[in-house]
Each structure stands twice: as C-alpha cells, then as structure tokens.
Amino acid sequence: MTLDAARNPFRYGALALDDAFTDRAAEIRELETDVQNGQDVVIFAPRRYGKSSLVWRVAQRLVAKRVLVAQVDLMTAPTKERLAEKLARSIHEDVASPLLRAKERLRVFQGLRITPTITVDPQSGSVGFSFLAGPESEDLDATIERLLQLPAELAADRKRAVTLVLDEFQEIVDIDPDLPRLLRAVFQQQPEVSHVYLGSKRHMMRRIFNDENEPFWRSAKQMELGVIAPANFRGYISDRFAGTGRELEPAAVDRVLAITRGHPYATQELCYFLWQAVAAGETGDAADVDSALTEVLRSEHAHFTLVWARASSAQRTLLQALAREAGHPLSTAYRRRHALPGPSTVQKALQALEREELIARAGGFAEIAEPFLAQWIERALRQ
C-alpha cells in the first residue's frame, strides 16, 4: 500500500471514511444483508465506536447496488419544523433525485398539510425546505407523517429498495415526546423499507427499544458494536506506517493496543500523534508511543477538565479508584481498598457515570470507558 508520505494516514474526530476505515467486515456484511432484507436495525455502541462510520460504509455499498439511502441526523433537528425540513431535503436529494427528472422532483411535496418554502442555493444548486407551522400543531404532525410515508411510496413506484437512516435517534424524545408513537405508526406499515437507528446515548436508546411501554419496543434487530480485535488492528497500524515510509517496532504496536484495547477512536487518535512523532525513514518504538500518549492527553485536557468539573465528589472518588483498578466497586473489599463510601452512594455514582458513558459495566464489573480518561486521572494523581 502506497500513501502520501507527507500526509498523516490516521484520522479521528470525523467519520472514518474510505481507507481510514478498518475492519468491521463481519458487521458490514451483517448490516448490509439486514438492510437488503428490509430488516429494521438499531445499533448500540459506546460513543466513538464508529457507529456512523459503519453505517456510512454500508450506505456506500448499498447505493452502488441501487438501493436508495436517505439519512437524517436528529441532532441537527431540535424542533419538529427542523425535522420536517431535514426529512424533505433528504427525500429530495437521496430518494427523489435518483428516481425522477428535475421538473418532477418537487411535485412529490405537493399536498403536504403545510406547504414548504423551497429555496435553491445559486452556488451549489442544492434545494432547501422550510416549514412555517401555524397555531395548529396537528398540521405539522400531519406534514411529518406524510414526509415519512414518501420514501416507501417513491421507491415502490420504481421498484427500488429504500433505507431510512436516523442518526442520534434518542433525540426524537426531546423534539416531541409524542413523535416516537407517530414514527412507529408509520414505520410498522412499511415492511418494504429498512429503518436503521443509531444514537450516542445508549441508556436512552435501550429504553426506547427495550422498554415494553415504549412504541419502538422490540421493533428492530439489535446490533451491538464492540472494540476491534487487536489482531485486526495490528496489521492496519503497521501497514499505514509502512505506506508512508515509516516503521514501527512490534513492541510499539503492542504498546498502542495495550493502551487503547482496540477502541476504534482511541487507536486512531493515539496513532495520529505517534505518526507525527516518527520521522520519515525512521522506526518508532515504545518510548515514542509514550510520548504520543502525552500529546493525546494534552489535546484532551480541556475535555477531561470539563468532565471532572461536572462530576460530583463521589463520582470523582469512584473514577480515581477505577483509574487505579477496574473491578467490582460495590464489593466490600474493593470499597475498602480504595476508601470508597457506602454501597448506596457508590451505586448512585456508578449509575450517573454510566449514563454519561464515562464507565462501562457488565456483571458488576466496572471500568472507565471514555478513551484516555483513566490515563489522564492517573497522571493527575501522581502530580
């Protein structure tokens, strides 16, 4: 593999696209098959595990197979008016445009309860929609309902498969608590449409899809993303360095993966700084990894300082304990070793930190999940 030797081959923060995306081959195949079968899927994963990157990669493959893929990020739609605008634009660009001639595309929006104001960007030619809702909220609900029905109808007319991806789906409750019921009423009548839901707040997503009192209860196949196996990351890291005229000692690669444990975002971030530390033609070692980790923690300092400032005293004490030792913080022995308060106080702190996805729990075992937070706390404790 030959890459631009002057360009850092690792990416973090934005979507991991094209050759920046690694592994997830099994998840790609599974999700692609589910979507082609018309199966609704909800993707659970901690923050920074690459949910959006995975869906983007699958969407690229589906579009190449003539599947229509419409995507809406609910984080950018804080009101029902904005949700209607986002839906209309995605339907126009991702569903109507591949199917209809230019003169026909806007006709699909005729008959909406609220007539949208349509604008065209003179530079890009992109079409925008705005919906000015009146005093009757039923008009806006009816407009959203009709927009949600359009992808299935347009695709059916041309015998094309269609997928609707709803990112940050947990935000639907904040937009309007009644919206989940409206969406579910429409979606359950669309067996030919695959709906893919993903969100960054797992506790809210689990409640939406696992609480029997919620409209979306057991309505979608659940896919859980884990870390990427270190064995799969090892070759990727070495290849990216070699492709830009640099090498890494095997011990350095092992050190990277020992720190990140295959966390997708963390591995890309640490390797970004590690690549910066290794000059062209040179070979990086474990000491370079430690230097790169220092740069990562410096880069993340503002974020972790804010996390720390928001945490209660009990939460800080628990985070310090977990930074020293992942384990069972509700056990008497663990609490004594780390001078933790009583079990009820620890349990409350655990629940709050888990909601914030700063820690992960399984079977009573808890560990810090936020990339590099444990190292940041450990270094702060040594100062």
ChimeraX attribute file (.defattr): number of C-alpha atoms within 10 A of each C-alpha:
attribute: neighborCount
match mode: 1-to-1
recipient: residues
	/A:1	8
	/A:2	11
	/A:3	15
	/A:4	10
	/A:5	16
	/A:6	10
	/A:7	10
	/A:8	17
	/A:9	19
	/A:10	21
	/A:11	18
	/A:12	17
	/A:13	10
	/A:14	11
	/A:15	18
	/A:16	21
	/A:17	13
	/A:18	11
	/A:19	9
	/A:20	15
	/A:21	18
	/A:22	16
	/A:23	14
	/A:24	18
	/A:25	9
	/A:26	9
	/A:27	16
	/A:28	17
	/A:29	11
	/A:30	13
	/A:31	21
	/A:32	18
	/A:33	14
	/A:34	16
	/A:35	24
	/A:36	17
	/A:37	14
	/A:38	17
	/A:39	20
	/A:40	22
	/A:41	20
	/A:42	21
	/A:43	23
	/A:44	22
	/A:45	19
	/A:46	23
	/A:47	18
	/A:48	19
	/A:49	20
	/A:50	22
	/A:51	20
	/A:52	20
	/A:53	18
	/A:54	23
	/A:55	22
	/A:56	18
	/A:57	18
	/A:58	21
	/A:59	23
	/A:60	13
	/A:61	14
	/A:62	20
	/A:63	13
	/A:64	10
	/A:65	11
	/A:66	12
	/A:67	19
	/A:68	23
	/A:69	23
	/A:70	21
	/A:71	21
	/A:72	20
	/A:73	17
	/A:74	22
	/A:75	17
	/A:76	13
	/A:77	18
	/A:78	14
	/A:79	15
	/A:80	20
	/A:81	19
	/A:82	18
	/A:83	22
	/A:84	24
	/A:85	22
	/A:86	21
	/A:87	24
	/A:88	25
	/A:89	22
	/A:90	21
	/A:91	26
	/A:92	24
	/A:93	15
	/A:94	18
	/A:95	25
	/A:96	23
	/A:97	15
	/A:98	13
	/A:99	17
	/A:100	15
	/A:101	10
	/A:102	11
	/A:103	7
	/A:104	11
	/A:105	17
	/A:106	16
	/A:107	10
	/A:108	16
	/A:109	18
	/A:110	10
	/A:111	10
	/A:112	16
	/A:113	17
	/A:114	19
	/A:115	15
	/A:116	19
	/A:117	11
	/A:118	13
	/A:119	12
	/A:120	11
	/A:121	9
	/A:122	8
	/A:123	6
	/A:124	7
	/A:125	9
	/A:126	12
	/A:127	16
	/A:128	17
	/A:129	18
	/A:130	19
	/A:131	19
	/A:132	12
	/A:133	18
	/A:134	10
	/A:135	8
	/A:136	8
	/A:137	11
	/A:138	12
	/A:139	15
	/A:140	21
	/A:141	20
	/A:142	15
	/A:143	24
	/A:144	24
	/A:145	20
	/A:146	17
	/A:147	18
	/A:148	21
	/A:149	16
	/A:150	18
	/A:151	26
	/A:152	23
	/A:153	15
	/A:154	19
	/A:155	20
	/A:156	14
	/A:157	9
	/A:158	10
	/A:159	10
	/A:160	16
	/A:161	23
	/A:162	28
	/A:163	26
	/A:164	25
	/A:165	24
	/A:166	20
	/A:167	22
	/A:168	19
	/A:169	23
	/A:170	24
	/A:171	21
	/A:172	22
	/A:173	13
	/A:174	12
	/A:175	19
	/A:176	12
	/A:177	11
	/A:178	13
	/A:179	18
	/A:180	18
	/A:181	13
	/A:182	16
	/A:183	17
	/A:184	16
	/A:185	14
	/A:186	13
	/A:187	21
	/A:188	12
	/A:189	11
	/A:190	17
	/A:191	13
	/A:192	21
	/A:193	26
	/A:194	24
	/A:195	23
	/A:196	23
	/A:197	21
	/A:198	23
	/A:199	26
	/A:200	22
	/A:201	19
	/A:202	20
	/A:203	16
	/A:204	16
	/A:205	22
	/A:206	16
	/A:207	15
	/A:208	22
	/A:209	19
	/A:210	17
	/A:211	13
	/A:212	11
	/A:213	10
	/A:214	14
	/A:215	19
	/A:216	20
	/A:217	15
	/A:218	13
	/A:219	17
	/A:220	18
	/A:221	13
	/A:222	16
	/A:223	15
	/A:224	11
	/A:225	16
	/A:226	15
	/A:227	16
	/A:228	17
	/A:229	15
	/A:230	19
	/A:231	11
	/A:232	13
	/A:233	21
	/A:234	16
	/A:235	11
	/A:236	16
	/A:237	23
	/A:238	17
	/A:239	18
	/A:240	23
	/A:241	26
	/A:242	19
	/A:243	16
	/A:244	21
	/A:245	19
	/A:246	19
	/A:247	23
	/A:248	22
	/A:249	13
	/A:250	13
	/A:251	14
	/A:252	21
	/A:253	21
	/A:254	16
	/A:255	17
	/A:256	25
	/A:257	22
	/A:258	11
	/A:259	18
	/A:260	19
	/A:261	18
	/A:262	22
	/A:263	24
	/A:264	23
	/A:265	22
	/A:266	23
	/A:267	23
	/A:268	24
	/A:269	20
	/A:270	26
	/A:271	27
	/A:272	18
	/A:273	21
	/A:274	28
	/A:275	25
	/A:276	13
	/A:277	16
	/A:278	20
	/A:279	15
	/A:280	16
	/A:281	12
	/A:282	12
	/A:283	16
	/A:284	22
	/A:285	18
	/A:286	18
	/A:287	12
	/A:288	19
	/A:289	26
	/A:290	17
	/A:291	13
	/A:292	23
	/A:293	22
	/A:294	17
	/A:295	16
	/A:296	20
	/A:297	20
	/A:298	13
	/A:299	12
	/A:300	15
	/A:301	14
	/A:302	11
	/A:303	12
	/A:304	18
	/A:305	12
	/A:306	10
	/A:307	14
	/A:308	16
	/A:309	10
	/A:310	11
	/A:311	15
	/A:312	12
	/A:313	12
	/A:314	17
	/A:315	21
	/A:316	18
	/A:317	18
	/A:318	22
	/A:319	26
	/A:320	18
	/A:321	24
	/A:322	21
	/A:323	19
	/A:324	16
	/A:325	17
	/A:326	16
	/A:327	15
	/A:328	18
	/A:329	25
	/A:330	20
	/A:331	13
	/A:332	12
	/A:333	11
	/A:334	16
	/A:335	18
	/A:336	12
	/A:337	11
	/A:338	16
	/A:339	12
	/A:340	18
	/A:341	15
	/A:342	13
	/A:343	14
	/A:344	10
	/A:345	13
	/A:346	19
	/A:347	16
	/A:348	13
	/A:349	21
	/A:350	23
	/A:351	15
	/A:352	16
	/A:353	20
	/A:354	19
	/A:355	15
	/A:356	16
	/A:357	19
	/A:358	20
	/A:359	21
	/A:360	19
	/A:361	16
	/A:362	8
	/A:363	6
	/A:364	11
	/A:365	13
	/A:366	19
	/A:367	22
	/A:368	23
	/A:369	18
	/A:370	18
	/A:371	22
	/A:372	19
	/A:373	22
	/A:374	22
	/A:375	17
	/A:376	20
	/A:377	21
	/A:378	17
	/A:379	13
	/A:380	10
	/A:381	11
	/A:382	6
	/A:383	5
